[in-house]
Amino acid sequence: MSEQGRLAKTVDSFKSVFEKEGEAFIWSFLYFFSILTAYFILRPIRDAMGIASGVGFLPWLFTGTFFVMLAVMPFYGALVSRFPRHKFMPYVYVFFILNILIFWYFFANDIRMDVVAQVFFIWLSVFNVFVVSIFWSFMVDIYKSGDSKVLFGMIASGGTIGGILGPSIVTFLTETIGTESLLLISAAVLSFSVVCIYRLVALRHDSLQDTPTANDNGEKAIGGGMMSGVTEILKSRYLMGVTTMVFLLSLTATFAYFQQGTMIYETISDTDERVQIFGLIDLSVSIGALIFQVFIAGPVLSNYGVKGGIIVLPIITVIGFALLAISPTIGVFIIFQTLRRASEYGMFEPSRQNLFGVVSREQKYKSKNFIDTVVFRGGDVANSWFYNMLSSGLGLTIGKVAMVGVPIAAVWGLLGWKLGKTHEEMEKGA
């Protein structure tokens, strides 16, 4: 089928589903738009707070985030197992809104900002994981499988637009209204998500009354704990390769994040200006990710498959680190970071998720959970301390650390390409 034919088929499918699910789709779109807008207003503030005590303190913040997330997960699991999601979700969002208002009070009155900055960094890192996870779990509850395949891509675009609007607000309003006022705007936007939840619950009132909390598609529970994921990985060379690739992604991303923090910390001293520059970077990344999604990801994945979608980000990373090694300036870094993060969100992540499409259901759910939490987030912690050892312990400059990153990114790219080829072979075999 030609590209034009596929597009026409996609449009027809969307029109057909929209006729019966139009109102629910609009509220779902606005729901995701509101939580991503609220988050991306807060994200530049988090990044500025992260370097308030110096870049050398970031490893401690990464470590704190990891352990707080591990501590909170059982509470969330208990909520999910005891109550239907649609009943406790509004209270979770109200809780987060109240948190934002408390932070606003401390920010506005300049109360113990040395401690508040660190707490805010950890809080937002956990906040992001939960609000997005809760959103997609709710979407799975309220849409039938066939409809979700048609609508979820368009619903996700609401988050993409929010990822552009949020940083735009930060970039253009911080100088006028100040950082603390951005918190109030974020709280107001997040409040609208509660309205969206109630509207969706009203639309799905009858079907949600008896919605099971898990396994509503009739499949048997998988069972097993977190360590079951380790067992599945150790039994499969393919999954061990995926695990290694994710760890190398975390390593290169951590290098780039710490280099970003160092450059901005050393060149800009004013907090509002730091928030503004972080917002500008996030805005550029969101626009870049949209361009990747619309114009680049489709042709690359169609012509080269998953391996093509995986290899682009490592190539950008190799070139970016090489340029930083030659010219470690903030201008070069902003261009590199924009392309790196945009290609990650717009192409690498969808391709990485596709790698799990050829493994068994048991391997998929057990290993993926372990890789996405322990390996990825734990990798952030380990790699932050590794970067700290290179920069503070060995005294390497940004340029020299970038040189260390070049061969790491090259190995990562070769591994990704090989995994993509293996994925194709397994897909043909299946």
Secondary structure, 3 states (H helix, E strand, C coil): CCHHHHHHHHHHHHHHHHHHHHHHHHHHHHHHHHHHHHHHHHHHHHHHHHCCCCHHHHHHHHHHHHHHHHHHHHHHHHHHHHCCHHHHHHHHHHHHHHHHHHHHHHHHCCCCHHHHHHHHHHHHHHHHHHHHHHHHHHHHHHCCHHHHHHHHHHHHHHHHHHHHHHHHHHHHHHHHHCHHHHHHHHHHHHHHHHHHHHHHHHHCHHHHHCCCCCCCCCCCCCCCCHHHHHHHHHCCHHHHHHHHHHHHHHHHHHHHHHHHHHHHHHHCCCHHHHHHHHHHHHHHHHHHHHHHHHHHHHHHHHHHHHHHHHHHHHHHHHHHHHHHHHCCCHHHHHHHHHHHHHHHHHHHHHHHHHHHHHCCHHHHHHHHHHHHHHHHHHHHHHHHHHHHHHHHHCCCCHHHHHHHHHHHHHHHHHHHHHHHHHHHHHHHHC
